[in-house]
Amino acid sequence: MDTLNQEAIDTISKLLDTANIDDIMYHLYLIDKVRKGREASQKGEFISADELEKEIKSW
């Protein structure tokens, strides 16, 4: 897996030239959330689809 810095650089370099700071920040936010999700999954920190469905119904 790429380092965080390399992944950020690669992502930003693929954005259109018309991208603004909000676009850049959004893509960096997504990188962070995906990385954190992968780490949590590897640690077994997740819930099953059934558990999620029950949780959503309680809203």
mmCIF file of the N, C-alpha and C atoms, coordinates in Angstrom:
data_MODEL
# 
_entry.id   MODEL 
# 
loop_
_atom_site.group_PDB 
_atom_site.id 
_atom_site.type_symbol 
_atom_site.label_atom_id 
_atom_site.label_alt_id 
_atom_site.label_comp_id 
_atom_site.label_asym_id 
_atom_site.label_entity_id 
_atom_site.label_seq_id 
_atom_site.pdbx_PDB_ins_code 
_atom_site.Cartn_x 
_atom_site.Cartn_y 
_atom_site.Cartn_z 
_atom_site.occupancy 
_atom_site.B_iso_or_equiv 
_atom_site.pdbx_formal_charge 
_atom_site.auth_seq_id 
_atom_site.auth_comp_id 
_atom_site.auth_asym_id 
_atom_site.auth_atom_id 
_atom_site.pdbx_PDB_model_num 
ATOM 1   N N  . MET A 1 1  ? 0.847   -1.180 0.000   1.00 0.00 ? 1  MET A N  1 
ATOM 2   C CA . MET A 1 1  ? 0.000   0.000  0.000   1.00 0.00 ? 1  MET A CA 1 
ATOM 3   C C  . MET A 1 1  ? 0.892   1.242  0.000   1.00 0.00 ? 1  MET A C  1 
ATOM 4   N N  . ASP A 1 2  ? 0.455   2.232  -0.732  1.00 0.00 ? 2  ASP A N  1 
ATOM 5   C CA . ASP A 1 2  ? 1.203   3.489  -0.784  1.00 0.00 ? 2  ASP A CA 1 
ATOM 6   C C  . ASP A 1 2  ? 1.233   4.156  0.580   1.00 0.00 ? 2  ASP A C  1 
ATOM 7   N N  . THR A 1 3  ? 2.248   4.972  0.769   1.00 0.00 ? 3  THR A N  1 
ATOM 8   C CA . THR A 1 3  ? 2.261   5.782  1.974   1.00 0.00 ? 3  THR A CA 1 
ATOM 9   C C  . THR A 1 3  ? 1.143   6.811  1.855   1.00 0.00 ? 3  THR A C  1 
ATOM 10  N N  . LEU A 1 4  ? 0.741   7.359  2.949   1.00 0.00 ? 4  LEU A N  1 
ATOM 11  C CA . LEU A 1 4  ? -0.318  8.366  2.952   1.00 0.00 ? 4  LEU A CA 1 
ATOM 12  C C  . LEU A 1 4  ? 0.062   9.547  2.074   1.00 0.00 ? 4  LEU A C  1 
ATOM 13  N N  . ASN A 1 5  ? 1.294   10.005 2.185   1.00 0.00 ? 5  ASN A N  1 
ATOM 14  C CA . ASN A 1 5  ? 1.737   11.142 1.371   1.00 0.00 ? 5  ASN A CA 1 
ATOM 15  C C  . ASN A 1 5  ? 1.661   10.815 -0.115  1.00 0.00 ? 5  ASN A C  1 
ATOM 16  N N  . GLN A 1 6  ? 2.111   9.641  -0.505  1.00 0.00 ? 6  GLN A N  1 
ATOM 17  C CA . GLN A 1 6  ? 2.094   9.274  -1.918  1.00 0.00 ? 6  GLN A CA 1 
ATOM 18  C C  . GLN A 1 6  ? 0.671   9.129  -2.422  1.00 0.00 ? 6  GLN A C  1 
ATOM 19  N N  . GLU A 1 7  ? -0.194  8.552  -1.603  1.00 0.00 ? 7  GLU A N  1 
ATOM 20  C CA . GLU A 1 7  ? -1.592  8.398  -2.003  1.00 0.00 ? 7  GLU A CA 1 
ATOM 21  C C  . GLU A 1 7  ? -2.250  9.769  -2.184  1.00 0.00 ? 7  GLU A C  1 
ATOM 22  N N  . ALA A 1 8  ? -1.959  10.713 -1.296  1.00 0.00 ? 8  ALA A N  1 
ATOM 23  C CA . ALA A 1 8  ? -2.502  12.069 -1.416  1.00 0.00 ? 8  ALA A CA 1 
ATOM 24  C C  . ALA A 1 8  ? -1.990  12.748 -2.683  1.00 0.00 ? 8  ALA A C  1 
ATOM 25  N N  . ILE A 1 9  ? -0.700  12.628 -2.938  1.00 0.00 ? 9  ILE A N  1 
ATOM 26  C CA . ILE A 1 9  ? -0.106  13.238 -4.136  1.00 0.00 ? 9  ILE A CA 1 
ATOM 27  C C  . ILE A 1 9  ? -0.713  12.637 -5.397  1.00 0.00 ? 9  ILE A C  1 
ATOM 28  N N  . ASP A 1 10 ? -0.845  11.317 -5.433  1.00 0.00 ? 10 ASP A N  1 
ATOM 29  C CA . ASP A 1 10 ? -1.425  10.651 -6.600  1.00 0.00 ? 10 ASP A CA 1 
ATOM 30  C C  . ASP A 1 10 ? -2.871  11.106 -6.828  1.00 0.00 ? 10 ASP A C  1 
ATOM 31  N N  . THR A 1 11 ? -3.621  11.191 -5.759  1.00 0.00 ? 11 THR A N  1 
ATOM 32  C CA . THR A 1 11 ? -5.027  11.594 -5.867  1.00 0.00 ? 11 THR A CA 1 
ATOM 33  C C  . THR A 1 11 ? -5.149  13.023 -6.366  1.00 0.00 ? 11 THR A C  1 
ATOM 34  N N  . ILE A 1 12 ? -4.380  13.918 -5.774  1.00 0.00 ? 12 ILE A N  1 
ATOM 35  C CA . ILE A 1 12 ? -4.444  15.329 -6.176  1.00 0.00 ? 12 ILE A CA 1 
ATOM 36  C C  . ILE A 1 12 ? -4.002  15.498 -7.624  1.00 0.00 ? 12 ILE A C  1 
ATOM 37  N N  . SER A 1 13 ? -2.984  14.756 -8.024  1.00 0.00 ? 13 SER A N  1 
ATOM 38  C CA . SER A 1 13 ? -2.487  14.897 -9.400  1.00 0.00 ? 13 SER A CA 1 
ATOM 39  C C  . SER A 1 13 ? -3.497  14.424 -10.438 1.00 0.00 ? 13 SER A C  1 
ATOM 40  N N  . LYS A 1 14 ? -4.450  13.596 -10.036 1.00 0.00 ? 14 LYS A N  1 
ATOM 41  C CA . LYS A 1 14 ? -5.464  13.094 -10.962 1.00 0.00 ? 14 LYS A CA 1 
ATOM 42  C C  . LYS A 1 14 ? -6.681  14.016 -11.066 1.00 0.00 ? 14 LYS A C  1 
ATOM 43  N N  . LEU A 1 15 ? -6.758  15.012 -10.199 1.00 0.00 ? 15 LEU A N  1 
ATOM 44  C CA . LEU A 1 15 ? -7.890  15.939 -10.250 1.00 0.00 ? 15 LEU A CA 1 
ATOM 45  C C  . LEU A 1 15 ? -7.774  16.851 -11.473 1.00 0.00 ? 15 LEU A C  1 
ATOM 46  N N  . LEU A 1 16 ? -8.902  17.330 -11.910 1.00 0.00 ? 16 LEU A N  1 
ATOM 47  C CA . LEU A 1 16 ? -8.921  18.271 -13.028 1.00 0.00 ? 16 LEU A CA 1 
ATOM 48  C C  . LEU A 1 16 ? -8.205  19.561 -12.635 1.00 0.00 ? 16 LEU A C  1 
ATOM 49  N N  . ASP A 1 17 ? -7.701  20.257 -13.621 1.00 0.00 ? 17 ASP A N  1 
ATOM 50  C CA . ASP A 1 17 ? -7.032  21.537 -13.359 1.00 0.00 ? 17 ASP A CA 1 
ATOM 51  C C  . ASP A 1 17 ? -7.987  22.566 -12.776 1.00 0.00 ? 17 ASP A C  1 
ATOM 52  N N  . THR A 1 18 ? -9.266  22.346 -12.949 1.00 0.00 ? 18 THR A N  1 
ATOM 53  C CA . THR A 1 18 ? -10.266 23.277 -12.422 1.00 0.00 ? 18 THR A CA 1 
ATOM 54  C C  . THR A 1 18 ? -10.649 22.974 -10.973 1.00 0.00 ? 18 THR A C  1 
ATOM 55  N N  . ALA A 1 19 ? -10.056 21.938 -10.380 1.00 0.00 ? 19 ALA A N  1 
ATOM 56  C CA . ALA A 1 19 ? -10.369 21.573 -8.994  1.00 0.00 ? 19 ALA A CA 1 
ATOM 57  C C  . ALA A 1 19 ? -10.000 22.724 -8.064  1.00 0.00 ? 19 ALA A C  1 
ATOM 58  N N  . ASN A 1 20 ? -10.858 22.929 -7.072  1.00 0.00 ? 20 ASN A N  1 
ATOM 59  C CA . ASN A 1 20 ? -10.576 23.973 -6.088  1.00 0.00 ? 20 ASN A CA 1 
ATOM 60  C C  . ASN A 1 20 ? -10.174 23.329 -4.764  1.00 0.00 ? 20 ASN A C  1 
ATOM 61  N N  . ILE A 1 21 ? -9.912  24.144 -3.777  1.00 0.00 ? 21 ILE A N  1 
ATOM 62  C CA . ILE A 1 21 ? -9.441  23.641 -2.481  1.00 0.00 ? 21 ILE A CA 1 
ATOM 63  C C  . ILE A 1 21 ? -10.475 22.714 -1.828  1.00 0.00 ? 21 ILE A C  1 
ATOM 64  N N  . ASP A 1 22 ? -11.759 22.992 -2.039  1.00 0.00 ? 22 ASP A N  1 
ATOM 65  C CA . ASP A 1 22 ? -12.796 22.126 -1.479  1.00 0.00 ? 22 ASP A CA 1 
ATOM 66  C C  . ASP A 1 22 ? -12.750 20.738 -2.115  1.00 0.00 ? 22 ASP A C  1 
ATOM 67  N N  . ASP A 1 23 ? -12.512 20.680 -3.413  1.00 0.00 ? 23 ASP A N  1 
ATOM 68  C CA . ASP A 1 23 ? -12.381 19.392 -4.094  1.00 0.00 ? 23 ASP A CA 1 
ATOM 69  C C  . ASP A 1 23 ? -11.199 18.601 -3.529  1.00 0.00 ? 23 ASP A C  1 
ATOM 70  N N  . ILE A 1 24 ? -10.088 19.277 -3.349  1.00 0.00 ? 24 ILE A N  1 
ATOM 71  C CA . ILE A 1 24 ? -8.886  18.631 -2.811  1.00 0.00 ? 24 ILE A CA 1 
ATOM 72  C C  . ILE A 1 24 ? -9.134  18.118 -1.397  1.00 0.00 ? 24 ILE A C  1 
ATOM 73  N N  . MET A 1 25 ? -9.731  18.958 -0.573  1.00 0.00 ? 25 MET A N  1 
ATOM 74  C CA . MET A 1 25 ? -10.005 18.572 0.812   1.00 0.00 ? 25 MET A CA 1 
ATOM 75  C C  . MET A 1 25 ? -10.965 17.392 0.876   1.00 0.00 ? 25 MET A C  1 
ATOM 76  N N  . TYR A 1 26 ? -11.970 17.379 0.001   1.00 0.00 ? 26 TYR A N  1 
ATOM 77  C CA . TYR A 1 26 ? -12.927 16.279 -0.031  1.00 0.00 ? 26 TYR A CA 1 
ATOM 78  C C  . TYR A 1 26 ? -12.228 14.964 -0.368  1.00 0.00 ? 26 TYR A C  1 
ATOM 79  N N  . HIS A 1 27 ? -11.366 14.988 -1.363  1.00 0.00 ? 27 HIS A N  1 
ATOM 80  C CA . HIS A 1 27 ? -10.657 13.766 -1.757  1.00 0.00 ? 27 HIS A CA 1 
ATOM 81  C C  . HIS A 1 27 ? -9.692  13.302 -0.661  1.00 0.00 ? 27 HIS A C  1 
ATOM 82  N N  . LEU A 1 28 ? -9.055  14.222 0.016   1.00 0.00 ? 28 LEU A N  1 
ATOM 83  C CA . LEU A 1 28 ? -8.180  13.842 1.130   1.00 0.00 ? 28 LEU A CA 1 
ATOM 84  C C  . LEU A 1 28 ? -9.004  13.265 2.287   1.00 0.00 ? 28 LEU A C  1 
ATOM 85  N N  . TYR A 1 29 ? -10.178 13.824 2.514   1.00 0.00 ? 29 TYR A N  1 
ATOM 86  C CA . TYR A 1 29 ? -11.094 13.309 3.535   1.00 0.00 ? 29 TYR A CA 1 
ATOM 87  C C  . TYR A 1 29 ? -11.474 11.864 3.205   1.00 0.00 ? 29 TYR A C  1 
ATOM 88  N N  . LEU A 1 30 ? -11.794 11.598 1.935   1.00 0.00 ? 30 LEU A N  1 
ATOM 89  C CA . LEU A 1 30 ? -12.148 10.235 1.530   1.00 0.00 ? 30 LEU A CA 1 
ATOM 90  C C  . LEU A 1 30 ? -10.999 9.255  1.748   1.00 0.00 ? 30 LEU A C  1 
ATOM 91  N N  . ILE A 1 31 ? -9.777  9.690  1.403   1.00 0.00 ? 31 ILE A N  1 
ATOM 92  C CA . ILE A 1 31 ? -8.605  8.845  1.630   1.00 0.00 ? 31 ILE A CA 1 
ATOM 93  C C  . ILE A 1 31 ? -8.515  8.478  3.104   1.00 0.00 ? 31 ILE A C  1 
ATOM 94  N N  . ASP A 1 32 ? -8.689  9.461  3.968   1.00 0.00 ? 32 ASP A N  1 
ATOM 95  C CA . ASP A 1 32 ? -8.608  9.235  5.412   1.00 0.00 ? 32 ASP A CA 1 
ATOM 96  C C  . ASP A 1 32 ? -9.670  8.251  5.877   1.00 0.00 ? 32 ASP A C  1 
ATOM 97  N N  . LYS A 1 33 ? -10.897 8.427  5.430   1.00 0.00 ? 33 LYS A N  1 
ATOM 98  C CA . LYS A 1 33 ? -11.986 7.554  5.869   1.00 0.00 ? 33 LYS A CA 1 
ATOM 99  C C  . LYS A 1 33 ? -11.796 6.126  5.373   1.00 0.00 ? 33 LYS A C  1 
ATOM 100 N N  . VAL A 1 34 ? -11.356 5.953  4.140   1.00 0.00 ? 34 VAL A N  1 
ATOM 101 C CA . VAL A 1 34 ? -11.129 4.612  3.609   1.00 0.00 ? 34 VAL A CA 1 
ATOM 102 C C  . VAL A 1 34 ? -9.997  3.927  4.366   1.00 0.00 ? 34 VAL A C  1 
ATOM 103 N N  . ARG A 1 35 ? -8.914  4.646  4.618   1.00 0.00 ? 35 ARG A N  1 
ATOM 104 C CA . ARG A 1 35 ? -7.802  4.068  5.369   1.00 0.00 ? 35 ARG A CA 1 
ATOM 105 C C  . ARG A 1 35 ? -8.240  3.650  6.775   1.00 0.00 ? 35 ARG A C  1 
ATOM 106 N N  . LYS A 1 36 ? -8.989  4.513  7.442   1.00 0.00 ? 36 LYS A N  1 
ATOM 107 C CA . LYS A 1 36 ? -9.463  4.188  8.792   1.00 0.00 ? 36 LYS A CA 1 
ATOM 108 C C  . LYS A 1 36 ? -10.420 3.000  8.768   1.00 0.00 ? 36 LYS A C  1 
ATOM 109 N N  . GLY A 1 37 ? -11.256 2.920  7.739   1.00 0.00 ? 37 GLY A N  1 
ATOM 110 C CA . GLY A 1 37 ? -12.167 1.788  7.605   1.00 0.00 ? 37 GLY A CA 1 
ATOM 111 C C  . GLY A 1 37 ? -11.422 0.478  7.393   1.00 0.00 ? 37 GLY A C  1 
ATOM 112 N N  . ARG A 1 38 ? -10.400 0.522  6.559   1.00 0.00 ? 38 ARG A N  1 
ATOM 113 C CA . ARG A 1 38 ? -9.588  -0.679 6.326   1.00 0.00 ? 38 ARG A CA 1 
ATOM 114 C C  . ARG A 1 38 ? -8.883  -1.121 7.611   1.00 0.00 ? 38 ARG A C  1 
ATOM 115 N N  . GLU A 1 39 ? -8.335  -0.169 8.335   1.00 0.00 ? 39 GLU A N  1 
ATOM 116 C CA . GLU A 1 39 ? -7.650  -0.494 9.588   1.00 0.00 ? 39 GLU A CA 1 
ATOM 117 C C  . GLU A 1 39 ? -8.625  -1.105 10.588  1.00 0.00 ? 39 GLU A C  1 
ATOM 118 N N  . ALA A 1 40 ? -9.812  -0.530 10.706  1.00 0.00 ? 40 ALA A N  1 
ATOM 119 C CA . ALA A 1 40 ? -10.816 -1.052 11.635  1.00 0.00 ? 40 ALA A CA 1 
ATOM 120 C C  . ALA A 1 40 ? -11.232 -2.464 11.223  1.00 0.00 ? 40 ALA A C  1 
ATOM 121 N N  . SER A 1 41 ? -11.405 -2.680 9.935   1.00 0.00 ? 41 SER A N  1 
ATOM 122 C CA . SER A 1 41 ? -11.791 -3.995 9.438   1.00 0.00 ? 41 SER A CA 1 
ATOM 123 C C  . SER A 1 41 ? -10.719 -5.034 9.756   1.00 0.00 ? 41 SER A C  1 
ATOM 124 N N  . GLN A 1 42 ? -9.459  -4.670 9.562   1.00 0.00 ? 42 GLN A N  1 
ATOM 125 C CA . GLN A 1 42 ? -8.363  -5.596 9.849   1.00 0.00 ? 42 GLN A CA 1 
ATOM 126 C C  . GLN A 1 42 ? -8.290  -5.939 11.329  1.00 0.00 ? 42 GLN A C  1 
ATOM 127 N N  . LYS A 1 43 ? -8.735  -5.008 12.186  1.00 0.00 ? 43 LYS A N  1 
ATOM 128 C CA . LYS A 1 43 ? -8.740  -5.249 13.629  1.00 0.00 ? 43 LYS A CA 1 
ATOM 129 C C  . LYS A 1 43 ? -10.009 -5.966 14.090  1.00 0.00 ? 43 LYS A C  1 
ATOM 130 N N  . GLY A 1 44 ? -10.931 -6.209 13.137  1.00 0.00 ? 44 GLY A N  1 
ATOM 131 C CA . GLY A 1 44 ? -12.186 -6.863 13.492  1.00 0.00 ? 44 GLY A CA 1 
ATOM 132 C C  . GLY A 1 44 ? -13.193 -5.910 14.105  1.00 0.00 ? 44 GLY A C  1 
ATOM 133 N N  . GLU A 1 45 ? -12.996 -4.641 13.919  1.00 0.00 ? 45 GLU A N  1 
ATOM 134 C CA . GLU A 1 45 ? -13.870 -3.621 14.496  1.00 0.00 ? 45 GLU A CA 1 
ATOM 135 C C  . GLU A 1 45 ? -14.960 -3.237 13.497  1.00 0.00 ? 45 GLU A C  1 
ATOM 136 N N  . PHE A 1 46 ? -15.929 -4.131 13.341  1.00 0.00 ? 46 PHE A N  1 
ATOM 137 C CA . PHE A 1 46 ? -17.034 -3.867 12.430  1.00 0.00 ? 46 PHE A CA 1 
ATOM 138 C C  . PHE A 1 46 ? -18.248 -4.624 12.932  1.00 0.00 ? 46 PHE A C  1 
ATOM 139 N N  . ILE A 1 47 ? -19.410 -4.302 12.351  1.00 0.00 ? 47 ILE A N  1 
ATOM 140 C CA . ILE A 1 47 ? -20.625 -5.010 12.720  1.00 0.00 ? 47 ILE A CA 1 
ATOM 141 C C  . ILE A 1 47 ? -21.168 -5.713 11.482  1.00 0.00 ? 47 ILE A C  1 
ATOM 142 N N  . SER A 1 48 ? -21.982 -6.724 11.708  1.00 0.00 ? 48 SER A N  1 
ATOM 143 C CA . SER A 1 48 ? -22.550 -7.487 10.595  1.00 0.00 ? 48 SER A CA 1 
ATOM 144 C C  . SER A 1 48 ? -23.660 -6.683 9.922   1.00 0.00 ? 48 SER A C  1 
ATOM 145 N N  . ALA A 1 49 ? -24.041 -7.131 8.745   1.00 0.00 ? 49 ALA A N  1 
ATOM 146 C CA . ALA A 1 49 ? -25.124 -6.472 8.016   1.00 0.00 ? 49 ALA A CA 1 
ATOM 147 C C  . ALA A 1 49 ? -26.425 -6.546 8.815   1.00 0.00 ? 49 ALA A C  1 
ATOM 148 N N  . ASP A 1 50 ? -26.658 -7.667 9.484   1.00 0.00 ? 50 ASP A N  1 
ATOM 149 C CA . ASP A 1 50 ? -27.870 -7.811 10.300  1.00 0.00 ? 50 ASP A CA 1 
ATOM 150 C C  . ASP A 1 50 ? -27.868 -6.815 11.458  1.00 0.00 ? 50 ASP A C  1 
ATOM 151 N N  . GLU A 1 51 ? -26.726 -6.668 12.103  1.00 0.00 ? 51 GLU A N  1 
ATOM 152 C CA . GLU A 1 51 ? -26.619 -5.711 13.200  1.00 0.00 ? 51 GLU A CA 1 
ATOM 153 C C  . GLU A 1 51 ? -26.836 -4.281 12.705  1.00 0.00 ? 51 GLU A C  1 
ATOM 154 N N  . LEU A 1 52 ? -26.304 -3.978 11.550  1.00 0.00 ? 52 LEU A N  1 
ATOM 155 C CA . LEU A 1 52 ? -26.484 -2.655 10.972  1.00 0.00 ? 52 LEU A CA 1 
ATOM 156 C C  . LEU A 1 52 ? -27.944 -2.401 10.644  1.00 0.00 ? 52 LEU A C  1 
ATOM 157 N N  . GLU A 1 53 ? -28.603 -3.403 10.087  1.00 0.00 ? 53 GLU A N  1 
ATOM 158 C CA . GLU A 1 53 ? -30.018 -3.254 9.750   1.00 0.00 ? 53 GLU A CA 1 
ATOM 159 C C  . GLU A 1 53 ? -30.845 -2.975 11.005  1.00 0.00 ? 53 GLU A C  1 
ATOM 160 N N  . LYS A 1 54 ? -30.564 -3.691 12.095  1.00 0.00 ? 54 LYS A N  1 
ATOM 161 C CA . LYS A 1 54 ? -31.276 -3.452 13.358  1.00 0.00 ? 54 LYS A CA 1 
ATOM 162 C C  . LYS A 1 54 ? -31.013 -2.043 13.859  1.00 0.00 ? 54 LYS A C  1 
ATOM 163 N N  . GLU A 1 55 ? -29.771 -1.600 13.754  1.00 0.00 ? 55 GLU A N  1 
ATOM 164 C CA . GLU A 1 55 ? -29.422 -0.267 14.212  1.00 0.00 ? 55 GLU A CA 1 
ATOM 165 C C  . GLU A 1 55 ? -30.161 0.803  13.401  1.00 0.00 ? 55 GLU A C  1 
ATOM 166 N N  . ILE A 1 56 ? -30.218 0.626  12.091  1.00 0.00 ? 56 ILE A N  1 
ATOM 167 C CA . ILE A 1 56 ? -30.896 1.599  11.224  1.00 0.00 ? 56 ILE A CA 1 
ATOM 168 C C  . ILE A 1 56 ? -32.388 1.649  11.568  1.00 0.00 ? 56 ILE A C  1 
ATOM 169 N N  . LYS A 1 57 ? -33.004 0.502  11.823  1.00 0.00 ? 57 LYS A N  1 
ATOM 170 C CA . LYS A 1 57 ? -34.434 0.469  12.160  1.00 0.00 ? 57 LYS A CA 1 
ATOM 171 C C  . LYS A 1 57 ? -34.718 1.211  13.463  1.00 0.00 ? 57 LYS A C  1 
ATOM 172 N N  . SER A 1 58 ? -33.719 1.290  14.341  1.00 0.00 ? 58 SER A N  1 
ATOM 173 C CA . SER A 1 58 ? -33.944 1.968  15.633  1.00 0.00 ? 58 SER A CA 1 
ATOM 174 C C  . SER A 1 58 ? -33.891 3.493  15.514  1.00 0.00 ? 58 SER A C  1 
ATOM 175 N N  . TRP A 1 59 ? -33.465 3.982  14.362  1.00 0.00 ? 59 TRP A N  1 
ATOM 176 C CA . TRP A 1 59 ? -33.406 5.420  14.160  1.00 0.00 ? 59 TRP A CA 1 
ATOM 177 C C  . TRP A 1 59 ? -34.787 5.944  14.046  1.00 0.00 ? 59 TRP A C  1 
# 
